[in-house]
Amino acid sequence: MNIDLYSETVGLSYEEAIKEAERCLNCRHKPCVDGCVAHMEIPSMIKAFLEGRGDEAKQIAESKNSFPEICGRVCYQDIQCEAKCVRMKMNAPVKIGLIERFIGDNYKSSKQVNKSVKAKIAVIGSGPSGLSCATTLKQSGFDVTVFEKKSILGGVLKFGIPPYRLPNNIVDNRIQELIDLGVEFKIEENFGRSRDYISLFNEGYDAMYLAMGASKQNFSKIEGSDHPKVIGWKQFLSILNIGEDSFHEHFRHIKRLCVVGGGNVAMDVAISAAKYGIDTHIVYRRTIDLMPARKAEIEECLHLGVNVHECVDPISVGDFENDLRVKCKKTKLVKVDEFDRGTIVDDEGFFELDCDLMVMAIGSSVKKLNFDGLALDSQGRILVDDNFQTNIDRVYAAGDIVSGTKTVIHALSAGKMAAQSIINRFSKENE
């Protein structure tokens, strides 16, 4: 099977979006709003859309979620807003994500900038949390500069999500809108090395927002994991997102791929490889029904012919003739009261899989910052107060670097809330 890897999953036409929106019952108690991480006013957005006020519908969405066209594509609606929809009782919830995506794609954002607040803010990181914060601050009249350590802007939106789910141009368009609003971007700026909070304050910045995300890739500690044919999911998806030529150059010789993991990142890697025609295998230490990945992602994997090997856990990887041999121990699940998913114990026997490349797709964690004086918890996450301020005055933080790895909508929502805390502070100082 060889499906165009760079063709996006199709959304709704205008007629389809209207028809789907008409299914919304505009419930008085709005359970979908409770199910949304950002508490977006979903019924109000849908009502405005149905009444022909598309730009207003988009701006209603953006009041809680800066990038509806992105969240409409990558948010986990099936376990959040759509799971709370009253029509879920008939197993047919309103397709909120697809409606949000259509509105985000086809209507205009507010270009209004409030000039009343005077302050200069440095945003460190151009991923979802950083871009969301920068958007909200700029719309409130702040001078905003975004610092990015890579040469390409977008963070996990550009390097951690395959293009069939989120095409690069969707992110690029949003960044261009910010540039048009007056946000300044500086690339290849490694915060903590080339700059720190003291130097930025000395350069005239009044506050800063740390949004570096969970940049550390998790790797299983197995024998041979440092083999050159063992890579992480970030490397795989980064190459994928650079473009088709890059993917062909790096992976044209790959006939069989082994993916380790059972979460959404593992599904992204496996689906991408399968779409390219690679014989793709997932090894997972539990059973398919216990995979943390979204059900729709798992179903797509299976539909594309991905082989899922259940209850096997890699213990070593190494050369075997011209291949890479992955050796796994068999596992089984034992029910215990403390864990709903059971606990994993070794079973008898082993499982071996030969492949050309192994991708570790077991998530990410926070990389401990080299940042003098900044309070961190035992896992390297930044400690903040209720207003997202760290122990250092005028230094704020939110997103994965504070919460640990979560979803895009969590990061977007956190960035907007942190921006509001900064706005509140400087609005009072400007009175």
C-alpha positions in Angstrom: 0.0 0.0 0.0 1.4 3.4 -0.9 -0.9 6.3 -0.1 0.2 10.0 -0.6 1.9 10.7 2.7 1.5 14.5 2.3 -2.2 14.6 1.5 -4.2 15.9 4.4 -7.1 14.0 5.9 -10.2 15.6 4.2 -12.4 18.0 6.2 -16.0 19.1 5.6 -17.4 21.1 2.7 -19.5 24.2 3.5 -22.7 22.2 3.0 -21.5 19.3 5.2 -20.4 21.8 7.9 -23.8 23.4 7.9 -25.6 20.1 8.0 -23.4 18.9 10.9 -23.7 22.2 12.8 -27.5 21.9 12.5 -27.3 18.8 14.7 -26.2 20.9 17.7 -29.1 21.1 20.2 -27.6 24.2 21.8 -28.1 22.6 25.2 -28.8 24.8 28.2 -26.1 23.1 30.4 -23.5 23.0 27.6 -21.8 19.7 28.5 -19.5 20.1 25.5 -18.0 23.2 27.0 -17.2 21.3 30.2 -15.5 18.7 28.1 -13.3 21.2 26.3 -9.9 21.8 28.0 -10.1 25.5 27.0 -13.8 25.7 27.9 -14.5 27.1 24.4 -18.1 28.3 24.0 -18.9 25.7 21.4 -22.7 26.2 21.1 -22.2 30.0 20.7 -19.5 29.3 18.0 -21.9 27.0 16.1 -24.9 29.3 16.5 -22.9 32.2 15.0 -21.8 30.0 12.1 -25.3 28.9 11.3 -26.5 32.5 11.4 -24.0 33.5 8.8 -21.6 35.2 11.2 -18.5 33.1 10.3 -15.9 35.7 11.4 -17.6 36.1 14.7 -17.8 32.3 15.1 -14.0 32.1 14.7 -13.4 34.9 17.1 -15.7 33.2 19.7 -13.4 30.1 19.3 -10.3 32.2 19.5 -11.4 33.9 22.8 -10.5 30.6 24.5 -8.4 28.8 21.9 -6.0 30.9 19.8 -5.8 28.5 16.9 -9.1 26.7 16.1 -7.9 25.5 12.7 -5.1 23.6 14.4 -7.1 22.2 17.3 -9.9 21.2 14.9 -7.3 18.9 13.3 -5.3 17.6 16.2 -7.4 17.9 19.4 -8.7 14.7 21.1 -12.4 15.7 20.6 -13.5 12.0 20.9 -12.5 11.9 24.6 -13.2 15.6 25.4 -15.9 17.8 24.0 -17.6 15.2 21.7 -17.5 12.6 24.5 -19.7 15.0 26.5 -22.1 15.8 23.7 -25.7 14.7 24.6 -25.9 13.0 21.2 -23.2 10.7 22.5 -26.1 8.8 24.2 -27.0 7.6 20.7 -23.3 7.1 19.9 -23.5 9.9 17.3 -22.0 13.1 18.8 -21.9 16.4 16.8 -18.5 16.4 15.0 -17.3 19.5 16.8 -13.7 19.1 15.7 -14.6 19.1 12.0 -16.9 22.1 12.4 -14.2 24.0 14.4 -11.6 23.1 11.7 -13.9 24.5 8.9 -14.5 27.7 10.8 -10.8 28.1 11.5 -9.9 27.6 7.9 -12.5 29.7 6.2 -13.1 32.8 8.4 -11.0 35.7 9.6 -9.3 36.3 13.0 -9.6 39.6 14.8 -6.7 41.9 13.7 -7.5 44.5 16.4 -4.6 45.4 18.6 -5.2 47.2 21.9 -2.5 49.9 22.2 -3.2 50.7 25.9 -0.6 48.5 27.5 3.1 49.4 27.3 5.5 46.5 28.0 8.1 44.4 26.2 7.8 40.7 26.6 10.2 37.9 25.6 8.6 34.5 24.8 11.0 31.6 24.8 9.8 28.9 22.5 7.6 28.9 19.3 5.5 25.8 20.0 1.8 26.0 20.8 2.1 27.4 24.2 4.6 30.1 23.1 2.6 31.1 20.0 -0.7 31.2 22.0 0.9 33.5 24.6 2.4 35.7 22.0 -0.9 36.1 20.2 -2.8 37.1 23.3 -0.1 39.5 24.4 0.2 41.2 21.0 -3.5 41.6 20.7 -3.4 43.4 24.1 -0.8 45.9 22.8 2.5 44.4 24.2 5.7 44.4 22.2 6.5 40.7 21.8 9.6 38.9 20.7 9.6 35.1 20.3 13.0 33.3 20.7 13.3 29.9 19.0 16.4 27.7 19.3 15.8 25.9 16.0 16.1 27.5 12.5 12.4 26.7 11.8 9.5 28.1 13.8 6.6 26.1 15.2 8.0 23.7 17.7 6.0 20.5 18.1 3.4 21.8 15.6 6.0 21.6 12.9 8.2 18.7 14.0 6.0 16.5 16.2 2.8 16.0 14.1 2.7 14.3 10.7 1.6 16.4 7.7 -1.5 14.3 6.9 -2.9 15.5 10.3 -1.4 19.0 10.4 0.1 20.4 7.1 3.0 22.8 7.6 1.2 25.6 5.8 -1.5 25.8 8.5 1.1 26.6 11.1 3.1 28.9 8.7 0.0 30.9 8.0 -0.6 31.5 11.7 3.0 32.6 12.2 2.8 34.9 9.3 -0.3 36.5 10.8 1.7 37.1 14.0 4.5 38.7 12.0 1.9 40.9 10.3 0.6 42.0 13.7 4.1 43.0 14.7 5.4 40.0 16.6 9.2 39.7 16.2 10.7 36.2 15.8 14.4 35.4 16.4 15.6 31.9 15.4 18.7 29.9 16.5 18.6 31.5 20.0 19.4 28.9 22.6 18.0 30.3 25.8 20.2 29.4 28.7 23.3 29.5 26.6 23.3 32.5 24.4 20.9 34.3 26.7 19.4 34.1 30.1 16.7 36.0 32.0 19.3 38.5 33.4 20.6 39.4 29.9 17.0 39.7 28.6 16.0 42.1 31.4 19.2 44.1 30.7 18.1 44.3 27.0 15.0 46.1 28.1 12.4 43.2 28.4 9.9 43.8 31.2 9.0 40.1 31.6 9.4 36.7 29.9 7.4 33.6 29.3 9.1 30.2 29.2 7.5 27.8 26.8 10.1 25.3 25.8 7.9 22.3 26.1 8.8 18.7 26.9 11.9 18.5 24.6 13.5 15.4 26.0 12.8 12.2 24.0 12.1 9.1 26.1 14.2 6.0 25.2 13.8 2.5 26.5 16.9 1.4 28.4 17.5 -1.8 26.5 20.7 -3.4 25.2 21.7 -1.8 21.9 19.4 1.2 22.1 22.3 3.4 21.0 22.5 1.5 17.6 22.5 3.9 14.6 19.5 2.2 13.2 17.5 3.0 16.4 16.0 6.5 16.3 13.5 8.5 18.3 10.0 9.5 17.1 11.1 13.2 17.0 13.8 12.4 14.5 11.4 10.4 12.4 8.7 13.0 12.3 11.1 15.9 11.9 12.5 14.3 8.7 8.9 13.6 7.6 7.9 17.2 8.1 10.8 18.7 6.2 9.2 17.3 3.1 8.9 14.4 0.7 12.4 14.7 -0.7 13.8 14.5 2.9 11.7 11.5 3.7 12.8 9.7 0.5 16.5 10.5 1.1 16.5 9.2 4.7 14.1 6.2 4.4 14.1 5.0 0.8 15.9 1.8 1.9 13.6 1.0 4.7 11.4 -2.0 3.9 10.3 -3.0 7.4 10.0 -0.7 10.4 9.6 -1.6 14.1 7.8 1.0 16.3 8.0 0.7 20.1 5.0 2.1 22.0 1.2 2.3 22.1 0.4 6.0 22.4 -0.6 8.6 19.9 3.0 9.3 18.9 3.5 5.6 18.1 0.4 5.7 15.9 1.7 8.9 14.1 4.9 7.1 13.3 3.3 3.8 12.3 0.6 5.4 10.2 3.1 7.6 8.4 5.3 4.7 7.6 2.4 2.5 6.4 1.1 5.3 4.2 4.6 5.3 2.6 4.3 1.6 1.9 6.7 0.4 4.6 5.9 -2.9 6.3 5.3 -1.6 9.7 5.2 -3.4 13.0 4.3 -2.1 16.5 5.6 -3.9 19.6 3.6 -3.1 22.7 3.9 -4.6 26.2 0.1 -4.6 26.9 -2.9 -5.5 24.7 -4.4 -3.4 22.0 -7.5 -2.5 24.0 -5.2 -1.0 26.7 -3.2 1.2 24.3 -3.4 4.9 25.4 -3.7 6.0 21.8 -7.0 7.3 20.5 -9.3 4.5 19.2 -9.5 6.2 15.8 -5.8 6.2 15.4 -5.5 2.5 16.3 -8.3 1.7 13.9 -6.5 3.6 11.1 -3.3 1.7 11.9 -5.0 -1.6 11.5 -6.8 -0.5 8.4 -3.5 0.4 6.8 -2.1 -3.1 7.6 0.1 -2.2 10.5 1.0 -5.4 12.4 0.5 -4.9 16.2 2.4 -7.4 18.4 0.7 -7.5 21.8 2.3 -8.3 25.2 5.9 -8.1 24.0 8.5 -5.9 25.6 11.9 -5.2 23.9 15.0 -6.2 25.8 17.7 -5.9 23.2 18.4 -4.8 19.6 21.4 -5.6 17.4 22.7 -6.6 14.0 21.6 -9.8 12.5 23.0 -10.6 9.0 21.8 -7.5 7.0 19.0 -6.7 9.3 18.3 -5.3 12.8 17.0 -7.9 15.2 14.7 -6.8 18.0 14.4 -9.3 20.8 11.4 -9.0 23.1 10.3 -10.8 26.2 6.7 -12.0 26.3 4.6 -10.4 29.0 1.2 -10.9 30.6 -1.1 -8.7 32.6 -2.1 -9.5 36.1 -5.2 -7.8 37.6 -4.6 -5.8 40.7 -7.0 -3.5 42.6 -4.5 -0.6 42.5 -4.2 -0.5 38.7 -7.2 -0.5 36.3 -5.0 -1.6 33.4 -3.3 -4.4 35.4 0.3 -4.8 36.1 2.8 -6.2 33.7 4.8 -9.3 34.5 7.1 -11.5 32.5 5.7 -14.5 30.7 7.5 -17.5 29.3 9.2 -17.2 26.0 10.6 -14.6 23.6 9.6 -12.9 20.4 12.0 -11.7 17.7 11.4 -9.3 14.9 13.8 -8.4 12.1 13.6 -4.9 10.6 15.6 -2.2 8.9 14.9 0.6 11.4 13.5 0.8 15.0 11.7 3.9 16.2 11.3 4.6 19.9 7.9 6.2 20.3 7.3 6.2 24.0 6.7 9.9 24.5 8.8 12.7 25.9 9.6 14.5 29.2 11.0 17.8 30.4 14.6 18.4 29.9 16.1 20.0 33.0 17.0 23.6 32.4 20.4 25.1 33.1 18.9 28.2 34.6 20.3 29.6 37.8 17.9 30.3 40.6 14.8 28.8 38.9 12.8 26.5 41.2 12.1 23.0 39.7 10.4 19.9 40.9 12.0 16.5 41.2 11.2 15.8 37.5 12.7 19.0 36.2 9.4 20.8 35.7 9.2 24.5 36.4 7.3 25.4 39.6 4.8 28.2 39.2 2.2 29.9 41.3 -1.5 30.3 40.4 -0.6 33.2 38.1 2.0 31.1 36.2 4.8 33.1 37.7 8.0 31.3 38.7 10.0 32.0 41.9 11.8 34.7 39.8 9.8 37.9 39.6 8.6 38.7 36.0 9.5 35.2 34.7 6.4 33.2 33.8 6.1 29.7 32.5 3.4 27.2 31.4 2.7 24.3 29.0 4.5 21.0 29.1 7.6 22.5 30.8 5.4 23.0 33.8 2.7 20.3 33.5 4.7 17.6 31.9 3.7 16.1 28.5 0.1 16.9 27.6 -1.9 17.7 24.5 -1.7 20.7 22.0 -4.9 22.2 23.4 -3.5 22.0 27.0 -0.5 24.0 25.8 -2.6 26.5 23.8 -4.9 27.0 26.8 -2.0 27.4 29.2 -0.3 29.9 27.0 -3.4 32.1 26.8 -4.0 31.9 30.6 -0.4 32.8 31.3 -0.6 35.7 28.9 -3.7 36.9 30.8 -1.8 36.9 34.0 0.9 39.0 32.4 -1.7 41.4 31.0 -3.3 41.8 34.4 0.0 42.6 36.1 1.1 45.2 33.5 -2.4 46.7 33.1 -2.3 47.6 36.9 1.2 49.0 36.6 0.1 51.1 33.6 -2.8 52.6 35.5 
